[in-house]
Amino acid sequence: MSWQRVTVIGVGLIGGSLALALRRAGSGAEIVGCGRSAASLRRAAGLGVVDRWTTDVAEAVSGADLVVLGVPLGAVRETLESLRGALAPGAVVTDVGSAKGCVLADAEAVFGAVPPWLVPGHPIAGNERSGVEAASAELFRDRRVILTPAEHTAPQAVARVRALWEEVAGAQVLCTDAAHHDQVLAATSHLPHMLAFGLVDTLARWEGVEEIFAYAAGGFRDFTRIASSDPVMWRDICLANREALLAALHRYRADLEDLTALVEAGDASGLELLFRNAKETRDRYLPLFER
Amino acid sequence: MSWQRVTVIGVGLIGGSLALALRRAGSGAEIVGCGRSAASLRRAAGLGVVDRWTTDVAEAVSGADLVVLGVPLGAVRETLESLRGALAPGAVVTDVGSAKGCVLADAEAVFGAVPPWLVPGHPIAGNERSGVEAASAELFRDRRVILTPAEHTAPQAVARVRALWEEVAGAQVLCTDAAHHDQVLAATSHLPHMLAFGLVDTLARWEGVEEIFAYAAGGFRDFTRIASSDPVMWRDICLANREALLAALHRYRADLEDLTALVEAGDASGLELLFRNAKETRDRYLPLFER
């Protein structure tokens, strides 16, 4: 399976890494970069991540057989509007957003129905860094990518996007429906990000913040690593996956209230049981995400 | 500065690592292990961490010029009771607990007043592992150790414990008072542990927990690493630092309520501002705890 021309709209950590993976695979595809910031696209070209670039979406997707949307979720709808009517026949479009129901809703709003050539996707990769400078052809190696095709998504389009992730990027593809994806990711990713951002925000307003951080150790560094993630990307994820995230937040806050009550009551056996359950659960499932 | 005989009561990750650091420093001190579990002490001797061992505290501390309490905070009081009257003249006692006010209170309860030879200490080190098998002579290298001497603690005792941590273990010693230590650690360590234990506990009771963890990525692994910590140790820390931890929990829960309200309202600029503040704060202070 090969590509003639791949257009990456939003050449950041994820879009840039996929472009580098295409290069490393020797796909021979011309890689066209697109985005809002000419300065950032110029850097991407300078780093050899894209062959050429333009800030005009219609021009960028012209003649491409694959279009990858690497933009924040809040920019998906206007990007779809910009590329409407400019796609080549047979072109496949995929995205990399951390929520999927909103992408289907955006597509429906722009096209009247979810087009058969749109394959929503989400690589469970990335880290707290952002920007094309952090891109790496190895970013997706052995990671999971979740595709959430809709009812009328073309099976050939899904097959082509699957091949992109598996054969080019070295990832492992799973398919599920968008609503289910959004619920699971709210639990495993969006909620933890809220807790980490929230913790650093709380401590930042604490008296003696300098000393607080001076006393912090490795556990704190790891716990808050995700609080160094891109604020705009996470703002958009919160808005895009609002319902599922709220459900997770409510659930967590109720449980944290129970935990606080155990501390308040000095309930030694209740606390030990909770900690033991958590430790045993994490240790049991660790092999699943120790990668 | 040298030691003739060092007794470590509680030869786990921290106590065992300090024993190994003493060996590596070629101090020549005889190292006596003590604890409740003969099996675990036998393993410590087998690993060469201690020269000899006994489960009898009075026997263990006899003739020692340094006694290190490596027991969970909940066992400090009974350990102090067991060693009362058995210490050699001039012996110095220190501990490694994650809360310090409770150690002073225990000492006061056992001895009527905090004895001048007791130097409460807390190495900001360790990890989610436990037990003597995880011990390493390098565990404290370049880490901070906080000593919280009381009003009548002997300056020579503090100097000897400082030398132990700095010259033998390669750590950096800071002194502060116990109440201040407990407030700062509640914020940077005890609260994050509650949030991580709480998250895994919440997810463990989620429907489809297997799939939840299968979709988790590196961010989740790092965020929840501290939820694999020792349940008994953390139960004791919660009880020992209850007041300061409750204050931190209440503060955090109020802030998380505000964050939830931003998500509920779909407040894009409010969310972005919060995330940006958190990211900038973390990135600014990162050099302080990137060690």
Interface residues (C-beta under 8 A of the other chain):
Chain A: G74 I124 A125 N127 E128 R143 R144 I146 V184 L185 A187 T188 S189 L191 P192 H193 M194 L195 A196 F197 G198 L199 V200 D201 T202 L203 A204 W206 G208 V209 E210 E211 I212 F213 A214 Y215 A216 A217 G218 G219 F220 R221 D222 F223 T224 R225 I226 A227 S228 S229 D230 P231 V232 W234 R235 C238 L239 R242 L245 L246 L249 H250 R251 Y252 R253 D255 L256 E257 L259 T260 L262 V263 E264 G266 A268 L271 E272 L274 F275 R276 N277 A278 K279 T281 R282 D283 Y285 L286 L288 F289 E290 R291
Chain B: G74 I124 A125 N127 E128 R143 R144 I146 V184 L185 A187 T188 S189 L191 P192 H193 M194 L195 A196 F197 G198 L199 V200 D201 T202 L203 A204 W206 G208 V209 E210 E211 I212 F213 A214 Y215 A216 A217 G218 G219 F220 R221 D222 F223 T224 R225 I226 A227 S228 S229 D230 P231 V232 W234 R235 C238 L239 R242 L245 L246 L249 H250 R251 Y252 R253 D255 L256 E257 L259 T260 L262 V263 E264 G266 A268 L271 E272 L274 F275 R276 N277 A278 K279 T281 R282 D283 Y285 L286 L288 F289 E290 R291
